[in-house]
Amino acid sequence: MIVAQQTTNTNRRRILKVYTIVEKPGSQRGYWLNIGLASDNRDGSISVKLDALPMNGLLNIREQESGKTHTGRPSRDKQPPEGWQ
């Protein structure tokens, strides 16, 4: 997972994770499916890159805690994909 980077005066951009929540039959909890990344732009807007389209039309964009995934497991990815820095 990607670790969020706080925006600073040195033009560092936050990297955000994009999820859709997939309902599981027979369960009250949905599955958080990672479908892309988002990042801050210099003008304050946000760019979103999706690797998949959500069937339910809903996106959930979140910052990640340092070294944690959304489920609290240790992070696997250490760097954002090429082109997202």
Secondary structure, 3 states (H helix, E strand, C coil): CCCCCCCCCCCCCCEEEEEEEECCCCCCCCEEEEEEEEEECCCCCEEEEECCCCCCCCCEEECCCCCECCCCCECCCCCCCCCCC
